[in-house]
Amino acid sequence: MKKKETLKIRKSGFNPDRACYLTADGKYYCYKFEDIETGQTVTQKLEIGKDLSLELTTILDEADRNPEDAMFSEPEPENPLVAQVRRVIDEDCTEAQQNFFFEHFGMETQLEQMRQAEDTETGKLPTS
């Protein structure tokens, strides 16, 4: 992408009061930090296309816009089907069944691996 296109895809507004920002001309990404030795605020400029890729700059710029929106936004409502599955697992399943569910779906352990582990632990190979 060309530098002119950077301004078009830009998500945040220029604000030099932030600790990190994309300059108004879109040429530099700046970070403000406090120098421990001097106690002075220092601004480090990273040149777009030289010090930072355009892709990384776009990601950083998106992350910098309106953090208040992310902090104070309402949580998305839970899918009713997910809520129903959660209720069944929590209320109707035994602890062993819950562990089986979480190991297979949460940890993505293959059923055959779980079957072999059961054989190792108990000496009994469950049916497939």
C-alpha positions as CSV (number, residue, x, y, z in Angstrom):
1,M,0.0,0.0,0.0
2,K,1.1,3.5,-0.6
3,K,1.5,6.0,2.2
4,K,-1.6,8.0,1.0
5,E,-3.7,4.8,1.5
6,T,-2.5,4.7,5.1
7,L,-4.5,7.8,5.9
8,K,-7.6,6.2,4.3
9,I,-7.5,3.1,6.3
10,R,-6.6,4.9,9.5
11,K,-8.9,4.2,12.4
12,S,-7.8,6.6,15.1
13,G,-7.7,10.3,15.0
14,F,-4.4,12.1,15.5
15,N,-3.9,12.8,19.1
16,P,-0.4,13.7,20.4
17,D,-1.6,13.6,24.0
18,R,-1.7,9.8,23.8
19,A,1.3,7.7,24.8
20,C,1.4,6.2,21.3
21,Y,0.0,7.5,18.1
22,L,0.3,7.8,14.3
23,T,1.4,11.2,13.2
24,A,-1.0,13.4,11.4
25,D,1.0,13.0,8.1
26,G,1.0,9.2,8.5
27,K,4.8,9.0,8.2
28,Y,5.7,8.0,11.8
29,Y,4.4,6.0,14.6
30,C,5.4,7.6,17.9
31,Y,5.8,6.3,21.4
32,K,6.1,8.5,24.4
33,F,7.9,7.1,27.5
34,E,9.7,8.4,30.5
35,D,13.5,8.2,30.5
36,I,14.4,6.6,33.9
37,E,17.7,8.3,34.1
38,T,16.6,11.9,33.3
39,G,12.9,11.7,34.3
40,Q,12.1,13.5,31.0
41,T,9.3,12.4,28.6
42,V,10.9,11.1,25.4
43,T,9.2,10.5,22.1
44,Q,10.5,7.8,19.9
45,K,9.5,8.0,16.2
46,L,9.4,4.9,14.1
47,E,9.2,5.4,10.4
48,I,6.4,3.6,8.6
49,G,7.8,1.3,5.9
50,K,11.3,1.4,7.4
51,D,11.1,0.7,11.1
52,L,7.5,-0.6,11.1
53,S,5.6,-2.5,8.4
54,L,2.4,-1.0,7.2
55,E,0.5,-4.0,8.4
56,L,1.8,-3.7,12.0
57,T,1.2,0.1,11.9
58,T,-2.5,-0.6,11.0
59,I,-2.9,-3.0,13.8
60,L,-1.3,-0.6,16.3
61,D,-3.4,2.3,15.1
62,E,-6.6,0.2,15.4
63,A,-5.6,-0.7,19.0
64,D,-5.0,2.9,19.9
65,R,-8.4,4.3,18.9
66,N,-11.1,4.8,21.6
67,P,-10.0,2.5,24.4
68,E,-12.9,3.9,26.4
69,D,-15.3,2.0,24.0
70,A,-13.6,-1.3,24.8
71,M,-13.4,-0.6,28.6
72,F,-17.0,0.7,29.0
73,S,-18.8,-1.3,26.4
74,E,-21.7,-3.7,27.3
75,P,-20.8,-7.4,27.1
76,E,-22.4,-9.1,24.1
77,P,-25.4,-11.3,25.1
78,E,-24.7,-15.0,25.3
79,N,-26.0,-17.2,22.5
80,P,-29.1,-19.0,23.9
81,L,-27.9,-22.3,22.6
82,V,-24.5,-21.9,24.3
83,A,-26.3,-21.0,27.5
84,Q,-28.4,-24.2,27.2
85,V,-25.3,-26.4,26.6
86,R,-23.6,-24.7,29.6
87,R,-26.6,-25.4,31.8
88,V,-26.8,-29.1,30.8
89,I,-23.1,-29.6,31.4
90,D,-23.1,-27.8,34.8
91,E,-26.4,-29.3,36.1
92,D,-27.0,-32.6,34.4
93,C,-23.5,-34.1,33.9
94,T,-21.4,-35.9,36.5
95,E,-17.9,-34.6,37.2
96,A,-16.4,-37.4,35.1
97,Q,-18.7,-36.4,32.2
98,Q,-17.8,-32.8,32.6
99,N,-14.0,-33.6,32.6
100,F,-14.5,-35.8,29.5
101,F,-16.4,-32.9,27.7
102,F,-13.7,-30.3,28.6
103,E,-10.8,-32.6,27.7
104,H,-12.3,-33.4,24.3
105,F,-13.8,-30.0,23.3
106,G,-11.7,-27.6,25.4
107,M,-8.3,-29.2,25.2
108,E,-9.0,-30.7,21.8
109,T,-7.8,-34.1,22.8
110,Q,-8.7,-36.8,20.2
111,L,-11.1,-39.5,21.4
112,E,-8.6,-42.2,20.6
113,Q,-6.0,-40.5,22.7
114,M,-8.5,-40.3,25.6
115,R,-9.3,-44.0,25.1
116,Q,-5.6,-45.0,25.3
117,A,-5.1,-42.8,28.4
118,E,-8.0,-44.5,30.1
119,D,-6.4,-47.9,29.3
120,T,-3.1,-46.7,30.8
121,E,-4.8,-45.4,34.0
122,T,-7.3,-48.2,34.6
123,G,-6.0,-51.2,32.7
124,K,-9.3,-51.4,30.8
125,L,-9.6,-50.3,27.3
126,P,-13.0,-48.6,26.7
127,T,-14.9,-49.5,23.6
128,S,-14.6,-47.0,20.7
